[in-house]
Amino acid sequence: DYASSEELTLISSDGKSFPLPKKAALMSSLVKSIVEGDAEATEINIKKVESHVLDLIVEYLKHHNGKVPNEIKKPIRSVKMEKIVDDQWDAQFIDKKLDQRHVCCHSWRQLHGHQ
């Protein structure tokens, strides 16, 4: 079972290391596909994501620790995140980080293997 070892380290494009529980890291489809191909991997280079953005992604992954949040119900009926998401931590995290959203969203898509 590739989820059995306890920790993975993600390494940003600028060389900063981010250790986190493997269970949390496997929420990322990119990380999951790498680990499926190499069950012994303990460090994963995230070549297209700088440390200031990977830090936010790791914070999110650690908070959820492998439990994928509920999908946002559509149609969206509010512009207030606390009324849209089930986890109020997510609402505060998103509201707090909005000024970095374009960089973070782009990098998040890359981390999940989308272009």
C-alpha positions as CSV (number, residue, x, y, z in Angstrom):
1,D,0.0,0.0,0.0
2,Y,1.6,3.2,-1.2
3,A,-0.1,5.3,1.5
4,S,1.4,3.3,4.3
5,S,4.6,5.3,5.0
6,E,4.1,8.3,7.1
7,E,5.5,11.3,5.4
8,L,6.3,12.8,2.0
9,T,8.3,15.9,1.2
10,L,7.3,18.2,-1.7
11,I,10.0,20.4,-3.1
12,S,9.2,23.7,-4.8
13,S,10.8,25.0,-8.0
14,D,13.0,27.2,-5.9
15,G,14.2,24.3,-3.7
16,K,12.3,24.7,-0.5
17,S,11.1,21.5,1.2
18,F,7.6,20.9,2.6
19,P,7.2,17.8,4.6
20,L,3.6,16.6,5.2
21,P,1.7,13.5,6.0
22,K,1.5,11.2,2.9
23,K,-2.3,10.8,3.5
24,A,-2.6,14.6,3.0
25,A,-0.2,14.7,0.0
26,L,-2.2,12.0,-1.8
27,M,-5.1,14.5,-2.2
28,S,-3.0,15.9,-5.1
29,S,-3.5,13.8,-8.3
30,L,0.0,14.7,-9.4
31,V,1.5,13.4,-6.1
32,K,-0.7,10.3,-6.2
33,S,0.3,9.4,-9.7
34,I,4.0,9.7,-8.9
35,V,3.6,7.6,-5.7
36,E,1.6,5.0,-7.6
37,G,4.5,4.7,-10.1
38,D,7.2,4.7,-7.3
39,A,5.9,3.5,-4.0
40,E,9.3,4.2,-2.4
41,A,9.3,7.9,-3.3
42,T,9.7,10.1,-0.2
43,E,10.6,13.4,-2.0
44,I,8.7,14.8,-5.0
45,N,9.9,17.8,-7.0
46,I,7.1,20.2,-7.9
47,K,9.0,21.9,-10.7
48,K,6.4,24.5,-11.8
49,V,5.4,25.8,-8.3
50,E,7.4,28.3,-6.3
51,S,7.7,28.0,-2.5
52,H,5.3,30.9,-1.6
53,V,2.5,29.1,-3.5
54,L,3.4,25.5,-2.5
55,D,3.3,26.7,1.1
56,L,-0.4,27.6,0.7
57,I,-1.1,24.3,-1.1
58,V,0.6,22.3,1.7
59,E,-1.3,24.3,4.3
60,Y,-4.6,23.3,2.6
61,L,-3.5,19.7,2.2
62,K,-2.5,19.4,5.8
63,H,-5.7,20.8,7.0
64,H,-7.8,18.3,5.1
65,N,-5.4,15.5,5.7
66,G,-6.7,13.2,2.9
67,K,-10.4,14.0,3.4
68,V,-11.6,15.6,0.2
69,P,-14.0,18.5,0.9
70,N,-17.6,18.4,-0.3
71,E,-18.1,19.8,-3.8
72,I,-19.6,23.3,-3.8
73,K,-23.3,23.2,-4.6
74,K,-24.3,24.8,-7.8
75,P,-25.8,27.2,-8.7
76,I,-23.7,29.3,-6.4
77,R,-26.1,31.5,-4.4
78,S,-23.7,33.8,-2.6
79,V,-20.4,35.6,-3.0
80,K,-19.6,34.9,0.7
81,M,-17.4,31.9,1.0
82,E,-18.8,31.0,4.5
83,K,-22.2,30.5,2.9
84,I,-20.8,28.4,0.0
85,V,-18.4,25.9,1.6
86,D,-19.1,23.4,4.4
87,D,-15.8,23.8,6.2
88,Q,-15.5,27.3,7.7
89,W,-11.7,26.9,7.7
90,D,-11.9,26.8,3.9
91,A,-13.9,30.0,3.8
92,Q,-11.4,31.8,6.0
93,F,-8.4,30.3,4.1
94,I,-9.8,31.4,0.8
95,D,-10.9,34.9,2.0
96,K,-7.4,35.4,3.6
97,K,-5.6,34.3,0.4
98,L,-7.7,36.0,-2.3
99,D,-5.0,38.5,-3.2
100,Q,-2.8,35.5,-4.3
101,R,-5.6,33.6,-6.0
102,H,-4.5,33.9,-9.6
103,V,-1.0,32.5,-8.8
104,C,-2.3,29.9,-6.4
105,C,-5.1,28.6,-8.7
106,H,-2.7,28.3,-11.6
107,S,-0.2,26.4,-9.5
108,W,-2.9,24.3,-7.9
109,R,-4.0,23.2,-11.4
110,Q,-0.4,22.3,-12.3
111,L,0.0,20.4,-9.1
112,H,-3.2,18.4,-10.0
113,G,-1.9,17.7,-13.5
114,H,-4.1,20.2,-15.4
115,Q,-2.7,22.6,-17.9
